[in-house]
Amino acid sequence: MRVTTKGRYALRAVVNLAVNYKDKPISIRTIAEEEKLSPEFLEQIFFRLKKSGIISSVRGPGGGFKMDRDKSEISIKDVFDAVGEGLDLTPCVACQEKNMSTCENSDDCLTYDIWANATDQITSYFANISIEDILVKQKDKIIKALSTGDDFEIK
């Protein structure tokens, strides 16, 4: 399993929205500048996050994007799922979850259960960490960054 740039950027952007803007709409360009990300790539990510109901958009002057659900209700897995980030360790596990045919050795494979169980553990781990959990755990960093007037960045 490897979390791609898309997954990492999506999580950084959602956490940035939760920390800095809460219910205030903000432009993609602002978040891209704060996080030092490509605005074009972030636009593609926001399209998927919006489609999944994690964020919403506000039109017009002062418009932009904002959180659409409470940060306690959004897990890291929700963000990864929204942008199509797979958490599967092996192709055979990914195919099984998508009801596709697995490898030709799946009936006799002695290691399939190991990969399936490991994938379940990873999936459960990310499903049980909310955006709010991240903010609580990083509270000291957030307070320090906001009190010094520094731009707060999620690495």
Steps between C-alpha positions, in 0.01 A plus 500: 500500500622844412297813561539710188545874469127529433415340834756701695393829342133424560562436869716814534232713332216365715703548820590853386131580449416358842776696677490834328157559356241281673174637348656781300532430127851524361641485150703212366774747417530608865530143625742416219721794600487414871579134439738566208295278269406523136163682475413304186562167671315618812204596280473139378520377859235747619265385225516148646476619861193705410341209314544284811340759731811579704515859381255731326538808285359849538460711186547869457720764661653363815420151382717195498501166676414406857451189709163340429506257793619529855870420536415230755299318233771491232763229524831484320355200314205717386746748348703222335185334366375831361809546286529134399796420721519125549625354827548148371834332553482265203312487170319183601346673803402802289333281240312302765355817655387624160335163420737448211666174425807448713824341395490152353642354822246654738331170592832339594689805624635444847585869554179669386356513853816670626466777242125531558542525878781754471292710260207483744728627780624793292150586382368487856785720622421777250124459549538563873692828480282804439612842384412620850731233649786641292429853622481392863827309475673793329342769721832632631638544146181674390496739797867584454461566127186709541636703793819592316307605192681240292319340215396164635603214276418134529797297379 
